[in-house]
Amino acid sequence: MRSPADLMALQRMAGNAAVTRVVEADRHSHSAGCLHHPGAGQVPVQRTGGDPDAITPAPAAEKKVDLNSFLGRDVPDYWKTLAWQQESEGVFASFLAQDHPVFRAIEEYARASQRLTPYTAPAGEKTRIGVITRELDDPAKVAALGPQGEAKLRRRKDEGKKNGPPPPQSREMQITAIKVVANPKLWEKYAAQRQMYRQSLSVKDGEGGFEGTGRDGSERVPWSIGQRPDLAGTAAVSMAPGPGPDHRPGPDALPPAGNVKAPASAGEAFFVHGTTPAAITGIQSGGFDLKYVSNRAKDGEPDNWGKLGKGVYMADSTSKAQTYTRCPDPQCTDFDCTDPNHPRKEMLMARGLLGQPNKAHIYDKSKRADDENKLKAGRTSIYSPGLKNDPLAMGATGGNEFLFKDVSLLYPEIRIYYQT
């Protein structure tokens, strides 16, 4: 097993991909339950129609997919109790019962979000209007919308104008189903980063992609719901001391920072992302992809990404994410649909390693031209505190906003089906 210093050196020299390969090679042992063992992955596939309302919790598989034997011990504890079914190549899913502790914790996350930080989007927000404009300029998408859907989107462009619609706003969420997704390829990348960050807090003189300060920078974030959104510990990843069956070291083998060992959840929280159902499927299959990030710059102009630069934008409140969620009805797709006859909306919840974030201030130089490679030394992400939580240093946004430039710091774990 390579030492933490060796792993950090590899990260500096060859990037995250090399670390992932090395960690996987060091800690993996083949078994009958391994997902790339011959014959692995041949489990029943749940098939449903295109209507999200037709999705129901899958019956228990006759044989559980042994994800733990492939991923090792450091997987979420609750994963080990679920009956997984293969959804697509390399992607496994399991629906939670409504009385499952994680289901209840997500319901409380949503209730706290609406109670403490109800959100109304700015009228005519550039991101939303830009998406609508591009869709209306695409003949194929206009044809799929039909006359009624096209008219609804054209009206949405008039937000803030006389007789225009009000901007999207958050409402109480009635969560009807929650699906958990296990994607071994994506989890390995995330787990490698997670291990590296935890070790960086434990190695007093650590070097590499994370600064070894011994202090978890995410502790200073003014979280929207009043505390770190960790689902009350129901989705925790336990790391038992001592070597496991695959001979990987437990946390007792990690060097401590003084007399304090970093908790397994250091730097981690659950974030939400509002988008379309099709986009959620793509993200849970292949991960977040920065090639889909919109650049609003015209030819010859400097790059014009989001307010915090290029990357994946996440929220720590389901209220804000609701205003980016699209209606699944192909002839609606509105950002603020309340039609009870339309299919359930969907929201993505991701486990994220915020790590040592860089705090954006209102007096900072504009970050709109900053690409994914521009980030303050020793930082892993950027966050902009909302006006309500931090009125004197609110950054660029009216609600907490988080930017991840490295997609391996996000694991798209949970798909929430809900009505408002």
N, C-alpha and C positions, 0 to 999 in steps of 0.2 A: 504494500500500500504506500503510495507516495505521500510525502509530508505536506502540510499546508503550504510551506514555503515553495516547494516544488510546484504545487498546483497554481499558486499565484504567479510564479515565474512563467509557467506555460500560458497563463491568461495574458500576460503582458506580451509574450512573443507571438502567440498564434490566435488569440481571441477566444471567444466563448465556445466556438465549435470544437476547438482542440481540447478544452477543459472537459466538455461534455463527453467526448470520445474517451479520454483518459479515465475519467471517473467511472464511466460505464464499463470499460475494460477491466479496471481494477476491482470493481465490486460485484460484477455479475458472474453467476455460476449457472450453467445450463441445467434445466430440470424438465420433467414431464409437463410442468405447468407453465414453462417459459413461453412467452408470446412469439418468440422467433425460433422455437424448437420445432422440428418437423411435425406437421399436423396440428400445430397450435392455432388458436383462433377459430377453429371449426366449431362454433357454438351456434345455437339457434339465433336467427335474426328476426327481430320484431319488425313487421312491415305495417305501415299505416297509410291512409290516404293523404292527399295534399292538404286537407283541412286540419289546422292545428287543434280544433275542437274535438277531432276524432282521436287524438292521442290520449291513451289511458295508461296508467301504470302497468308495466309489463309483468306477466306472471314470473315467478321465480324460475330461473333457468334450471334445467335438470342437473347441470354440472356448472359450478361456479368457475368463472375465469380466474385463474390464480395470478392476479396482477402482482400480488406481493412477492412472488418468487422471481418476477422479472425486475420489479422496481426496487426491491430490497425493503428494508424495514421502514425507511423514512417516507412513508406515504400517510395521508390523513387516516387517523384511526377508524373513522366511521366507514371508510371505503371497505375495510376488511369484513364488514357485516352485510354488505350489499350483494345482491344477485345481479351480476353483470350480463348484458346481452350485447353481442357485436352489432353495431349500427352501420359501420362501413369499415373499409380496410384500416386497421390500426386504431379504430375508435370504438370505445365501449361505453354503454350508458345504463343507468339504473334510475328509476323513479323513486322518490322518497314517499313514504307513507305520511299522511298529514299530521300524525302524532309523533313523527320522528323529531328528535331534538334539533337537528339542523333546520328542518322545515319551520319549526316554531321560532327558532332564532332569526331566520330570514323574515318571517312575518313581523317580529318585533323590530327588526332593522327598518322595515318599511313604515311601520307605525310611528317609530321615533323620528324618522325623516320628515314625515308629513306634519307631525306635531311640533317639531322644533324648527324645521327649516322648510316650510312650504315655499314653492318656487313658481314664479311666473317669468317666462323667457322675455328678453327684450323684444319689443315689437320690431319686426323686420330684421332680425338677427342675420348677419351676413352668411354665416355657415348654413343655416337652414334655407335661406332664400337662394343661396348659390346652388345647393343640391336640387331645389325645385326647378331652377332655371335650366340646369343641365338636363334634367329629365324631360322638360317641355321642349327642349331643342333636339331631342332624340325621337325620330318618327316611330321607331319600333316601340318605345316605351309609351308614347302617346297613344298608339293603337291599342296597346294592352290595357291602358287605363279606361278607354271608352269615353264617350262624350261627358258622362256624369263625373267620372274621376278627373278628367282633364279640367273641367270647369271648377272643380273643388280645388285643385292645385293652383290654377290661375288666380282664384280668389284668395288663396293663402298668400300669394305674392303681394297682396294689397294690405298686409298687416300695417297698422299705424296710420293708414290713410283713411280719409272720410269714407264711411260705409264699409270699410274693410273689416275682416274678422279680428277678434282679439287674439293675442299671441297665445301659444300653448301654456297650460298651467298644470301643476301637479294636483292630484286628487287622491283620496283614500284608495289603496290598492286591495283588491280582493284576490289573493293568490289562490289559484285553483290547482296548480300542479308545479312540481319542481323536479327537473331532471339533472342528474349529476353525470358528467362526462369524464371518462378516464382515457387519456391519450398518452400512452407510454412515451412516445417520442418527445412530445412537448413537456411532459412532466420531468423527464431526465434533464432537459436543459434548465428548467426552472429549479429543480432540486440541486443541480450543480452550483447555480448562482446563490441559492439559499445557504448552502453549506459554506461557500466562500465568504459570504457576508458574515455569517455567524463566527467563522474563524477569524475574520478581520477584527472583530470586537474582542476576541480572546488573545490574539497575538499582539503583545504590547508594542513591538517594533515591526509590525507587519508591513509589507510592501505590496504593490500591485494595484489592481483596478479599484479596490476599496481601501480607504485610509483606516489604518488600525488605531483608532482613537480610544476604543474601549467604551465609547458612548453611542447609544442608539439615537441617531438624529431624528427618527420618526416620532420619538417621545415628545418633541416640542410642537407637533402639529396641533392646531386648535380644531379638533375633529367636529364635524357638523352635528353629530348626534351626542356630543358631550363626552365621548370616550372612543378609544380605538375600536373601529368596527371589525371585531374578531369573531363575531357570531357567538359571543359568550363562551368561547373555548370549545364549542361543540364540534368544530372541524379541525381541532388541533392535530399536530403531527408529533407523536411521542418519539423520543430517541432514547431507548433503554441503554444504560451504561454497559460497557463491555462489548466484546466482539459478538456479532450475530452469526447466524448459520453460514453466511457467505464470507465471514471473516473480516467484515468491515469494522473499523473501530467505532465505539460509541462515543458519547460526548466526554466521558472521563479521559479519553485519549487526546482530547483537544487541549492545547495550552491555555491556561486561564489568564484573564487580564487582572493582575493582582490576585485577590482572593475571590473575585466575582466571575462566575461563568455566565455567558450570554444565554438567555432563554431560547428555547427552540423557535419561538415565534418572533424573534428579534427582527425589527424592520418590516414586519409583514402586516397586512390588513386586507380586508375584502372591499373591492371597489366595484362600481356598476357602470355599465356602458349602454346607452340607448342607441338602437340602430334597427335594421330590418331583420325579419326572421332568416332570410337567405344569407345575410351577412353573418349572423350568429352561427349558422351551420358551417360556413366557410372558415370562420375563426376557430371554432372548436375542432375542426378537422386539420387545418394547416397552421393555425396560430395567427396572431396579428401580423399584418404585412404593411410596411410603410409605403409601399408603392401605390397604395390606394389613398394615401393622404393627399388632400387637395391643395394645390398651389394656385393662389388667386392672382399671381403676378402675370401681367401681360408681357408679350414679347419685348425683350430689351430692358425690362424692369427688374429690380432686385427681387429675390424670392419673397413671397408673401404667404407664409403659413398661418397657423393660428396665433393667438396672442402670446403664447409661451414658446412658440417655435414649432418645428416639425417633430411629430411623434404621435403616440396614442394618448388621447385625452380620456380621463376617467373621473368619476365623481365618487364622493363618500356619502352620498345621499340619493336615495331612489327618487326623491322629489325632482331633483335636477335632471336625472337620467330620463324620467318620464317624458320630458319635453323634447327629447331626441328620438323617442320611440315611434315607429310608424305603424299604422293600422295594417294588419296582414291582408285585409281584403284587397285583391288586385285592382279593383275598380274604386278604391278609396285612397289608401296609402297616406292618409292625412296624419299630421303630427299631433292632433288634438281631437281624435275621434272618440265620441262617447256613445255611439250607436250600439245598443245592447244586442242587436242582431248580427253584428259583425264578429269575426273570429276573435279569440283572445289575443291580447297583445303579448309580446315577449320581450324580456330584458336579460342581458348577459351580466352575470356576476363573476368577477375574476379575482383569484388570489393574487395579490401583488406584493412585490418586494420593493417598498418605497426606499428603504435603506437610509442613506444620508442625503436628504433632499436639499436642493437649493431653493431658498425662499425668494419669491418674486415680490418686488416692492413697486408701488405706484410711480416712484421716481426713477426706476431702472430705465436704462436705454431699451428701446423697443427690441423684442426678441423675435419678431415676425420673420426676419431673414435667417434666423439660426436653424441650420439643418440638424440631422440626428447626430452629427459628430461634434457639435459645439456644446460643451457642458463644462461648468466650472470644475476645476481640478478637485478630486476627492469626493465629488458628488455623484449620485446615481440616478437622480430624478429631479423634477422641478414641481413646486406646488405654489399656488396662488391662494392665500387665505381670503375668505369671503368678507364682505363689509360687516355683516352682523357679528362675526366672530372676532374680527381684527380691524376695527374701523380706521386706525391710524396707519396701517400698513397693508391695505387691502389688495395690493397687487393690481392685476388688470381685470379682474372679474368680480361679479356681484355675489358669487357663491364659491365655496372651495372648489378648486380645479387642480388636477394632477396630470402631469405630463411624463410619460415614459418614452425615452428615446431608444432604449434597448428592449426589444419585444420579448426577450427571454426572461425578463423580470416580471412577466405576467403569465399566469396560467388560467385559461378560460374554463373554469370548473363547473359553473352552475347556470342552467337555463330556467328562467322564471316565467311561468304562464300566469297572466293576471287579467282582471277586468277592472274598470274604473266607473 
